[in-house]
Amino acid sequence: MKIFRNLLNSVKPHFEEGGKLQKLYPAYDAFETFLFVPDHTTKSGSHIRDSIDLKRSMMTVIIALLPALFFGMWNIGNIYYTAMGEEVEFFTKFNYGALKMLPLILVSYIVGLTVEFAFAIYRGHQVNEGYLVTGLLIPMIMPISIPLWMLAVSVIFAVVIGKEVFGGTGMNILNPALTARAFAFFAYPAHLSGDKIWISEQQTMPDGISGSTPLADYASGDLTYDSSMFMDYFNGSMIGSCSETSTFAILIGAAMLIITGIGSWRTILSVFVGGYFMGYLFNLWGANEFMNLPPHVHLVLGGFAFGAVFMATDPVTASSTNKGKIIVGFLIGVFAVLIRVFNPAYPEGMMLAILLMNVFAPLVDHYIIEANIKRRLKRAKA
């Protein structure tokens, strides 16, 4: 790494105050702090309260995302070749899915980082590191069939409207990745819902292969649950967003986040508890087939597990207090199942539930902190 250090030191004067490339210093700083631990601390929007710097925490999240990403690549190929009625090897399926996902990832990073660099240079501040994770999350929660231009527009909206207008990383009130998904969902509903948007080619689906997600089938009453289906749902061999289907792969990432202390186990656990609780209440009501779906099945369907592990734990938009993490997480699980059961237009539910609680998380923290202050004042008077 010494050669990189010497190279950076040799060109640094050109980017510092008085240099020819002074306006491009944020771009230089981004590369320098990516390769080496920075010797300064965040001045505003601080949300990482540890000795680890923001870029290293973001890289930890990216590593935790890899199991779900790799499984998603294989699953894309598996769905395609199954639909075509062809028996192929594991790596043939994986390579097919990887080639389909790679353009989505490249577009997400190129467009998003271009906007980030433009804002950093215009404002004269450091490049926000948060997009290291957001740039990977966005294509992972999109359908594989989404047009690249549509993904690019969604990324621009998420970075500009969802984050930069609030001041950048650490200041946004909504999860940027889910903001991109919500924008695409409401702006281009025909490309984010329906029976054929979850497959990479618009081929004719053979008998026994449904082109819609299991959640959509349950919501429409076209599917009846059988206990033998649970392991397929848990493993993730089903139609859905690029990398949200495998609960097993997602839990591997959850273990990494919890062990490293990057993700909050309180939030993750409370989301699952809230979802199970709501599913159990619906079982007691049992007004339709969707309500009779076993509570634990809700936890492995759609983007529930992915949202609980990688979206609800976002340190910027989630609750900051320990009690708040439990309350907000529980309500996310409750609303996710409530929305998917009662509103057939949004059979997923997780996206709207997390965005809703992103808005209310500061309010929850406010009342918890106020309660702590009042309790301490009473103790002091006593």
C-alpha positions as CSV (number, residue, x, y, z in Angstrom):
1,M,0.0,0.0,0.0
2,K,3.0,2.3,0.3
3,I,3.1,2.9,-3.4
4,F,-0.5,4.2,-3.3
5,R,0.3,6.4,-0.3
6,N,3.2,7.9,-2.2
7,L,1.1,8.4,-5.3
8,L,-1.6,10.2,-3.4
9,N,0.8,12.4,-1.5
10,S,2.5,13.4,-4.8
11,V,-0.8,14.7,-6.4
12,K,-2.4,16.0,-3.2
13,P,-1.0,19.6,-3.5
14,H,-2.8,20.0,-6.8
15,F,-6.2,19.4,-5.1
16,E,-5.5,21.4,-1.9
17,E,-6.3,25.1,-1.5
18,G,-4.4,27.1,-4.1
19,G,-3.9,24.1,-6.4
20,K,-5.1,23.9,-10.0
21,L,-7.7,21.2,-9.1
22,Q,-8.9,22.8,-5.9
23,K,-12.5,22.4,-6.8
24,L,-12.0,18.6,-7.3
25,Y,-10.7,18.1,-3.8
26,P,-13.8,16.2,-2.7
27,A,-13.2,13.6,-5.4
28,Y,-9.5,13.2,-4.3
29,D,-10.6,12.9,-0.7
30,A,-13.1,10.2,-1.6
31,F,-10.3,8.0,-3.1
32,E,-7.8,8.7,-0.3
33,T,-10.2,7.9,2.5
34,F,-11.4,4.8,0.7
35,L,-7.8,3.4,0.6
36,F,-6.6,4.7,3.9
37,V,-8.3,5.4,7.3
38,P,-9.0,9.1,7.5
39,D,-7.4,11.3,10.2
40,H,-10.5,13.4,10.8
41,T,-14.0,13.0,12.1
42,T,-17.5,13.8,10.8
43,K,-18.6,17.4,11.4
44,S,-22.3,16.9,10.7
45,G,-24.8,14.1,10.2
46,S,-22.9,11.8,12.5
47,H,-24.6,8.5,13.0
48,I,-21.6,6.1,13.4
49,R,-20.6,6.4,17.1
50,D,-17.6,4.1,17.2
51,S,-13.9,4.0,16.5
52,I,-14.6,2.5,13.1
53,D,-14.9,5.0,10.3
54,L,-17.9,5.2,7.9
55,K,-16.3,3.6,4.9
56,R,-15.2,0.5,6.9
57,S,-18.7,0.1,8.3
58,M,-20.2,0.4,4.8
59,M,-17.8,-2.3,3.6
60,T,-18.9,-4.6,6.4
61,V,-22.5,-4.2,5.2
62,I,-21.4,-5.0,1.6
63,I,-19.7,-8.2,2.7
64,A,-22.9,-9.1,4.6
65,L,-24.9,-8.6,1.4
66,L,-22.8,-10.9,-0.7
67,P,-24.6,-14.2,0.3
68,A,-28.0,-12.8,-0.7
69,L,-26.4,-11.2,-3.9
70,F,-24.8,-14.5,-5.0
71,F,-27.9,-16.5,-4.3
72,G,-30.0,-14.0,-6.2
73,M,-27.7,-14.4,-9.2
74,W,-28.2,-18.1,-9.2
75,N,-31.9,-17.9,-8.6
76,I,-32.4,-15.6,-11.7
77,G,-30.7,-18.3,-13.8
78,N,-32.6,-21.1,-12.1
79,I,-36.0,-19.4,-12.7
80,Y,-35.1,-18.7,-16.4
81,Y,-33.9,-22.3,-17.2
82,T,-36.7,-23.8,-15.3
83,A,-39.2,-21.8,-17.2
84,M,-37.5,-22.8,-20.4
85,G,-37.7,-26.5,-19.4
86,E,-33.9,-26.9,-19.6
87,E,-31.7,-28.8,-17.1
88,V,-28.3,-27.1,-16.7
89,E,-25.4,-27.0,-14.2
90,F,-25.2,-24.8,-11.2
91,F,-22.6,-22.4,-12.7
92,T,-24.5,-22.1,-15.9
93,K,-27.5,-20.7,-13.9
94,F,-25.2,-18.5,-11.8
95,N,-23.4,-17.1,-14.8
96,Y,-26.7,-16.3,-16.5
97,G,-28.0,-14.4,-13.4
98,A,-24.6,-12.6,-12.9
99,L,-24.6,-11.3,-16.5
100,K,-28.2,-10.1,-16.0
101,M,-27.5,-8.4,-12.7
102,L,-24.1,-6.8,-13.5
103,P,-25.6,-4.1,-15.8
104,L,-28.1,-3.1,-13.0
105,I,-25.2,-2.8,-10.4
106,L,-23.0,-0.8,-12.8
107,V,-25.8,1.6,-13.7
108,S,-26.7,2.1,-10.0
109,Y,-23.1,2.8,-9.0
110,I,-22.2,4.9,-12.1
111,V,-25.3,7.1,-12.0
112,G,-25.4,7.4,-8.2
113,L,-21.7,8.2,-7.6
114,T,-21.8,10.7,-10.5
115,V,-24.6,12.6,-8.7
116,E,-22.8,12.2,-5.3
117,F,-19.5,13.6,-6.8
118,A,-21.4,16.4,-8.5
119,F,-23.0,17.5,-5.3
120,A,-19.8,17.2,-3.3
121,I,-17.8,19.3,-5.8
122,Y,-20.6,21.9,-6.0
123,R,-20.9,22.2,-2.3
124,G,-17.2,21.8,-1.5
125,H,-17.7,19.0,1.0
126,Q,-16.6,15.4,1.2
127,V,-18.1,12.7,-0.9
128,N,-20.8,10.8,1.1
129,E,-19.7,7.2,1.8
130,G,-23.2,6.0,2.3
131,Y,-23.7,5.2,-1.4
132,L,-21.3,2.4,-1.2
133,V,-24.1,0.3,0.3
134,T,-27.0,2.1,-1.3
135,G,-25.6,1.5,-4.8
136,L,-25.7,-2.2,-4.2
137,L,-29.0,-2.3,-2.3
138,I,-31.0,-0.6,-5.1
139,P,-30.5,-3.3,-7.8
140,M,-30.9,-6.1,-5.2
141,I,-34.4,-5.0,-4.4
142,M,-35.5,-4.4,-8.0
143,P,-37.0,-6.9,-10.4
144,I,-34.5,-8.3,-12.9
145,S,-36.6,-7.1,-15.8
146,I,-36.5,-3.4,-14.9
147,P,-35.1,-1.2,-17.8
148,L,-31.7,0.3,-17.2
149,W,-33.0,3.9,-17.9
150,M,-35.8,3.4,-15.4
151,L,-33.3,2.2,-12.8
152,A,-31.1,5.3,-13.5
153,V,-34.0,7.7,-13.1
154,S,-34.9,6.0,-9.8
155,V,-31.3,6.3,-8.5
156,I,-31.2,10.0,-9.4
157,F,-34.4,10.6,-7.6
158,A,-33.2,8.6,-4.5
159,V,-29.9,10.4,-4.3
160,V,-31.2,14.0,-5.0
161,I,-34.6,14.0,-3.4
162,G,-34.2,11.2,-0.9
163,K,-30.8,12.3,0.5
164,E,-28.9,15.3,-0.9
165,V,-31.8,17.8,-0.3
166,F,-31.6,16.9,3.4
167,G,-27.8,17.5,3.5
168,G,-26.3,14.2,2.4
169,T,-25.4,11.0,4.3
170,G,-26.5,11.1,8.0
171,M,-29.1,13.8,7.4
172,N,-31.8,12.0,5.3
173,I,-35.0,10.9,6.9
174,L,-35.9,8.1,4.4
175,N,-33.9,5.1,3.4
176,P,-32.4,6.0,0.0
177,A,-32.6,2.5,-1.5
178,L,-36.3,2.1,-0.5
179,T,-36.9,5.7,-1.8
180,A,-35.6,4.5,-5.2
181,R,-37.8,1.4,-5.1
182,A,-40.9,3.5,-4.0
183,F,-40.3,6.0,-6.8
184,A,-40.1,3.2,-9.4
185,F,-43.1,1.4,-8.0
186,F,-45.4,4.5,-8.1
187,A,-43.9,6.1,-11.3
188,Y,-43.8,3.0,-13.4
189,P,-46.2,0.5,-11.8
190,A,-46.5,-1.7,-14.9
191,H,-42.8,-2.5,-14.6
192,L,-42.8,-3.2,-10.9
193,S,-45.9,-5.3,-10.6
194,G,-47.6,-8.0,-12.7
195,D,-47.0,-11.6,-13.7
196,K,-44.0,-11.3,-16.0
197,I,-41.7,-8.6,-14.5
198,W,-39.9,-11.1,-12.2
199,I,-38.3,-13.1,-15.0
200,S,-35.4,-12.0,-17.2
201,E,-37.0,-12.8,-20.5
202,Q,-40.7,-12.4,-21.5
203,Q,-40.9,-16.1,-22.5
204,T,-44.1,-18.1,-22.2
205,M,-44.2,-19.7,-18.8
206,P,-44.8,-23.5,-19.0
207,D,-47.5,-25.3,-17.0
208,G,-46.7,-25.4,-13.3
209,I,-44.5,-22.2,-13.3
210,S,-46.2,-19.1,-12.1
211,G,-45.0,-15.7,-13.4
212,S,-46.1,-13.9,-10.3
213,T,-44.6,-13.9,-6.8
214,P,-46.1,-16.1,-4.1
215,L,-47.4,-13.1,-2.2
216,A,-49.3,-11.9,-5.3
217,D,-50.7,-15.4,-5.7
218,Y,-51.9,-15.5,-2.0
219,A,-53.3,-12.0,-2.3
220,S,-55.3,-13.0,-5.4
221,G,-56.5,-16.3,-3.9
222,D,-54.7,-18.3,-6.6
223,L,-52.5,-20.2,-4.2
224,T,-53.2,-22.3,-1.1
225,Y,-50.4,-22.8,1.4
226,D,-49.0,-26.3,2.1
227,S,-46.4,-27.1,4.8
228,S,-44.1,-28.6,2.2
229,M,-43.7,-25.1,0.6
230,F,-42.0,-23.6,3.7
231,M,-38.5,-24.8,2.9
232,D,-38.7,-23.6,-0.7
233,Y,-39.7,-20.2,0.7
234,F,-36.9,-20.3,3.3
235,N,-34.2,-21.3,0.8
236,G,-35.5,-18.7,-1.7
237,S,-36.1,-20.8,-4.8
238,M,-39.0,-18.7,-6.0
239,I,-39.9,-15.6,-8.1
240,G,-39.2,-12.2,-6.5
241,S,-36.8,-9.2,-6.5
242,C,-33.2,-9.9,-7.5
243,S,-31.8,-10.8,-4.1
244,E,-34.6,-10.7,-1.5
245,T,-35.9,-14.3,-1.8
246,S,-33.5,-16.4,0.3
247,T,-34.1,-16.0,4.0
248,F,-31.2,-18.4,4.6
249,A,-28.7,-16.3,2.8
250,I,-30.1,-13.1,4.4
251,L,-29.7,-14.6,7.9
252,I,-26.0,-15.3,7.1
253,G,-25.6,-11.6,6.5
254,A,-27.6,-10.8,9.6
255,A,-25.2,-12.9,11.7
256,M,-22.2,-10.9,10.2
257,L,-23.9,-7.6,11.0
258,I,-24.8,-8.6,14.6
259,I,-21.3,-10.1,15.4
260,T,-19.5,-7.0,14.1
261,G,-22.0,-4.7,15.8
262,I,-22.9,-2.9,12.6
263,G,-26.6,-4.0,12.7
264,S,-28.9,-3.8,15.7
265,W,-30.1,-7.2,16.9
266,R,-32.9,-5.4,18.7
267,T,-34.3,-4.0,15.5
268,I,-33.9,-7.3,13.5
269,L,-35.5,-9.4,16.3
270,S,-38.4,-7.0,17.0
271,V,-39.3,-6.8,13.2
272,F,-39.6,-10.6,13.1
273,V,-41.6,-10.6,16.4
274,G,-43.9,-7.9,15.1
275,G,-44.5,-9.7,11.9
276,Y,-45.2,-13.0,13.7
277,F,-47.5,-11.3,16.1
278,M,-49.6,-9.7,13.4
279,G,-49.8,-12.9,11.4
280,Y,-50.9,-14.7,14.6
281,L,-53.7,-12.2,15.1
282,F,-54.9,-12.7,11.5
283,N,-55.0,-16.5,12.1
284,L,-57.4,-15.9,15.0
285,W,-59.6,-13.9,12.7
286,G,-59.3,-16.1,9.6
287,A,-61.6,-14.2,7.3
288,N,-59.8,-15.4,4.1
289,E,-57.1,-17.7,2.9
290,F,-54.4,-15.0,3.2
291,M,-55.2,-14.4,6.9
292,N,-55.0,-18.2,7.5
293,L,-51.4,-18.2,6.3
294,P,-49.2,-19.4,9.3
295,P,-47.4,-16.5,11.0
296,H,-43.9,-17.9,10.4
297,V,-44.6,-18.1,6.6
298,H,-45.0,-14.3,6.4
299,L,-41.4,-14.0,7.7
300,V,-39.9,-15.8,4.8
301,L,-42.1,-14.4,2.0
302,G,-41.2,-11.5,-0.2
303,G,-38.8,-8.9,1.1
304,F,-39.7,-9.3,4.8
305,A,-36.4,-10.8,5.9
306,F,-34.3,-8.6,3.7
307,G,-36.0,-5.5,4.9
308,A,-35.7,-6.5,8.6
309,V,-31.9,-7.1,8.3
310,F,-30.6,-4.6,5.8
311,M,-33.3,-1.8,5.6
312,A,-34.8,-1.5,9.1
313,T,-31.3,-1.4,10.6
314,D,-30.1,1.6,8.6
315,P,-28.4,3.7,11.3
316,V,-29.5,7.0,9.7
317,T,-33.2,6.4,9.3
318,A,-33.8,4.0,12.1
319,S,-34.3,4.7,15.8
320,S,-31.2,5.7,17.8
321,T,-32.3,4.6,21.3
322,N,-32.4,1.0,22.4
323,K,-36.1,1.1,23.4
324,G,-36.9,3.0,20.2
325,K,-35.2,0.2,18.1
326,I,-37.5,-2.3,19.7
327,I,-40.7,-0.2,19.3
328,V,-39.9,0.9,15.7
329,G,-38.9,-2.6,14.7
330,F,-42.0,-4.2,16.1
331,L,-44.2,-1.7,14.4
332,I,-42.4,-2.3,11.0
333,G,-43.2,-6.0,11.3
334,V,-46.8,-5.3,12.3
335,F,-47.5,-2.8,9.5
336,A,-45.7,-5.0,6.9
337,V,-48.1,-7.9,7.4
338,L,-51.0,-5.6,7.9
339,I,-50.4,-3.9,4.5
340,R,-49.8,-7.1,2.6
341,V,-52.9,-8.8,3.9
342,F,-55.4,-5.9,3.8
343,N,-54.2,-4.1,0.7
344,P,-54.0,-6.4,-2.3
345,A,-52.5,-3.6,-4.4
346,Y,-49.4,-3.8,-2.3
347,P,-48.9,-7.5,-1.5
348,E,-45.3,-6.9,-0.4
349,G,-45.9,-4.4,2.5
350,M,-42.3,-4.2,3.8
351,M,-41.3,-1.2,1.7
352,L,-44.2,1.0,2.8
353,A,-43.9,-0.2,6.5
354,I,-40.2,0.8,6.7
355,L,-40.7,4.1,5.0
356,L,-43.6,4.9,7.3
357,M,-41.6,4.1,10.4
358,N,-38.6,6.0,9.0
359,V,-40.7,9.1,9.3
360,F,-41.9,8.3,12.9
361,A,-38.6,7.0,14.3
362,P,-37.4,10.5,15.4
363,L,-40.7,11.1,17.2
364,V,-40.3,7.7,19.0
365,D,-36.8,8.7,20.1
366,H,-38.0,12.1,21.2
367,Y,-40.6,10.7,23.6
368,I,-38.2,8.1,24.9
369,I,-35.5,10.7,25.6
370,E,-38.1,13.0,27.2
371,A,-39.3,10.2,29.5
372,N,-35.7,9.5,30.5
373,I,-35.1,13.2,31.3
374,K,-38.2,13.4,33.4
375,R,-37.3,10.2,35.3
376,R,-33.9,11.5,36.1
377,L,-35.2,14.9,37.2
378,K,-37.6,13.1,39.6
379,R,-34.7,11.0,40.9
380,A,-32.6,14.2,41.4
381,K,-35.3,15.9,43.3
382,A,-35.8,12.9,45.5
